[in-house]
Amino acid sequence: MLLHAPAKINLFLELRGKMPSGFHELETVMSTISWFDTLSFQKNTTESIELKVRTVSEGGKSSAPQDDVPHGPDNLVYKAIEALRQEAGVQQGLSVKLLKRIPAQAGLGGGSSDAATALVGANELWGLGYSKQRLAQIAGRLGSDIPFFIYGGFARCTGRGEVIEPLRAYTNLSVVVVKPPVGLPTVEVFRNCSIPEQPETGQGLIEAIRHSDSRAIAGTMFNRLAEPASRLTPWIDKLCSEFERTGCLGALMSGSGSSCFGVYPNARVAREAASHLGTNMGLCVTVAHTLAG
């Protein structure tokens, strides 16, 4: 079985408080995009979980696994499959090959998407028949973003990110994503943020999504973590300024960074912008579009 695990972008992210658990309570609106890791699954004759990780670098060449991508039991893919196996009482093992294209510490959710896709793949291969809701419950115990990827598409996420409200959307945003040469650890970004007295609301963005209004979507994007992230690296402000020179409708940092993205009127303008950004900055530039759930 071969499955693709999409990246995501955060079109809105606001902090609403601190939970007793220590997690931040937040509201975020996310969308999966057409940039994928790939997972292949095969039953094996043992009771063990086998995971092999390979990275595809810029230009499509195979390279050694990223240093910041865990292997074996420390990888979220392994943890997700083991959690499902314990939940279902499965004795059979599974061999998984993970092909990494989405960079780590980029705010694109690559690891979380891989874990969600691992749950979906193992559920199918083992014939468990678990619903999305049940898989999302398991996913929520593994990480805040993972339940979102069980559903995909556009969604409003609250709590620590694990409470999912899928959004019906007919829009197909053309985006360009740029990953700078530095990553940002999520814990470090959150450590430098503060809870606003009057939080922003994502309702305007949600209405724009429902009306498939790309310009209104871009005009209502917001990320509370962009300011603390910009104190940790100058790349955030630099990238967003560069995006504004390319005719984008709006630009924003995704998640806790360090990747930033621009929203464009159509795919042609996005490709032209990507060519400009790649030539001028010499960075990893990806053209993508948002995905329906």
N, C-alpha and C positions, 0 to 999 in steps of 0.2 A: 504494500500500500504506500502510495506517495501523496503527501499533503503539503500545502504551502502555508506558511505562517506569516501573515502580513504585519508590517510596521503600523504605527499609529501616529497621529498628530493631535495635540491638544489645541482646540480652537478657543477654549476658555478654561481658566483655572483660577479659582479663588479659595482662600483659606477662611474658614468660618469659626474656628476654635480649636481647642486642644482636648482630646479625649482622655479619660482616666488611664487608658492603656498606654498613653504617650504618643499615639498617632495623632496627626493633624486631621481634623474634620474639614472636608473640602467639598467643593462643587466643581465639577469639570465636565466639559463637553468634548468628546473625542470622536475621531473617525479613523477607521482603518484605511490604509492607502496601498497602492499597487507596487509595493517594494517588499520582497519576500525572502525569508529563510525557507529551506526545504527540509522536510523530515521524511525518511523512508522507514517503514516498519516491516518486520518479519518475525513470525513466531520462531522460537528456537526450541531445541529438544531438552533444555535444562530449565531450572526454575529461576535462573538469574536474569537480571536486566543488563544488557550490554549496550553501551553508548559510545559511538565514535563521532568526533567533531572535526569538521574540516572547514576552513575559511576560504572564501573567494575574495580576493583583494580587488582593488580598483583595476578595471580593464579585463576582469573575468578570469584572471590567472589564479590557480590554486596556491595557497600558502599555508604555513603552519597555523594552528589554531591561535586565536587572539589570546594574549597573555591574561586579559581580564575576563575571559570566558571560562568558567569552571568546567572541570571534566569529572566524569564518573559520578559518585553519589552527591557531590557538591553542586552538580548542575540541576537547574530547575526541571529540566526534562526528565531526568532520572527521578527526582523527588516526586514529580507529578504522577509518573507511572507507578511508582511504589505506593503512593497514597491511594491510588485507585485500586491497586491490587489488594492492599490491606482492607479497604472498604468492602470490596466484593468477595474477598476470600479466594482469589484466583491463585492457583498453584503454578500455572504455566509462566515461562519466561518470555522475554521479548528482546529482539535485537533492533536497535535504532541507529540510523546514521543521520546526523545533523549537519547540514550545509549552511554555514553562516554567511549572510551577505549584509545584514543589518548591523551596524556598529554598536558596540556596548557603550554605556555611559553617555548616551546621546539623546535621551528623552524620547526615544522612538519605540520603546516597549518590546524590543526584540526578544529578550529573555522571557518576558511574561507571555508573549505570543507563542513562543516555542513550547512553553509549559502547557498552555491551553490547547494547542494543537496536539500535543502528546496525549492529553486526556481524551480528546476526540478520537484520535487514531487508535489508542489502546481499547477504548470503549467499543469501537467498531470491530477491531480485530478479534477481541475476546468475546464478541457477541453479547455484551452485557445489556444493551438496550436502555442505558441510562438517559434520562431527558437532559436537555440543556440546563434546566433549573438544578437538577441534582449534580451535574458536573460543575456548575458554577459554585455550588456550596462547597465542594471539595477544593475548587480553585481558590476560593476566598480564604481558606486556611493556609494556602501556600504563598499568597502575595496579593497586594491591593489591586493591581491592574489586571490580574489574570482572569477574573470573571468576565470583564469586558470583552476579552478576545473569544470567549465561548460564543458570544452573540455576534460581534463584529458590526460593521456598518457605522452609523451615527448613534451616539447614546449620551445621555446625561447620567453622570455617575456621582453619587454622594456617599456619605459616611466617610470611610477612609479610601473610597473609590470602588468598593465592592458591591454597592447597591446600584443596580443597573436599571435605567429606564430607556429602552430602545426608542429611537426617534425615527419616524417615517420621513424619509427624505428622497426627493426626486432629482436632487442636484448632483452634478458630477464635477467637483472642483478640480481645476488643473493647478498643480502645485509643483514647486521646485524646492528640494530639501538640500541643505548644505551642512555637512559635518566638518567643523574645524579640527585642527590637529590636536586638540586637547579634549579630554572628557571631563565630566563633572559628576562626582559621586552624589547621589540623591541625598544621602544623610547630611553631607556638608552643606548643600544648598538650603535644605530645610532648617539647619542649625542657624543659618544667617538670616532667616525670614522672621517677620513679625505678623501678628494677627491684626487686621485692620479694625478700627472701631465701627466703621460703616462699610461692610463688604459690598463688592460689586455683585450684580446679579446677571446670570446668563440667559434670562428670559428673552431679551431682545435678539440675541444670537439664535436661540431656539426658534423664534418666530421667523427669522430670516431663512433658516434651514428649511422650515416647513413650506415657505413660499419660494424656495429654490432661487433666492436672490443672492448671487455671488458677491455683488458689490456691497450689499448690506451685511452679508456674513463677514467679509473682510473688515468692514467698518466697525463691527461690534466684537472683534476678537480681543482677548485680554488674557494676560498671564501674570499673576501676582509674584511668581517666582523669578520673573525676568530681572527684576531690580537686584535682588540678592545675588543672583547668578552673575550679573554684570560686574558686581564687586569682586567676584572671584576670578574672572577672566575678561580681558577687553574684547574678546571675540564676539560676544553677544551684540554689543552696540555696533561693532564694526560690520558684522554681517547684516544686521537690520538696515543700517545706512546704505550698504551696497545694494541690498534688495530694492530700496526706494528709488535707485537710479535706473532700474530695469523695467519700469512700467508696471510694477505689481499693484494689485488693488489693496494689498496690506501685507505686512510681514510680522512674524512673531517667533519667539523661542518656543520649542515644543517641550512640554513636561518640565523636568528640572534641568533641561539642557544636556549637552551643549549644542545640539543641532537647532538650526533656525529654518523657517520655511517662508516662502512667499506664495500668495494666491494670485492667479493670473486670469485674464478674461477668457482665454482658450488655450488649447494645447500648443498651437503654433507660437504664440507669444511666450509661453512657458519654455519651449525649446530654444527660442532665440535668447531668452534671459539666461538659461542654463549654459549656453555656449559662451555668453559674455562672462558669466561668473567663473566658469571653469578656466577660461583664458586669463582673466585678470587676477584670479586669486590662487589658481593651481590647487584647488581643494576637491574633495569628493562631492560631486554635484549629481543629484538624482532627479529626474523628471518623473512625476507620478500623478495619479488622480485618486480621488476618494472612492470608496467602495460602498455599494449598498449592502445591507445586512443579509 
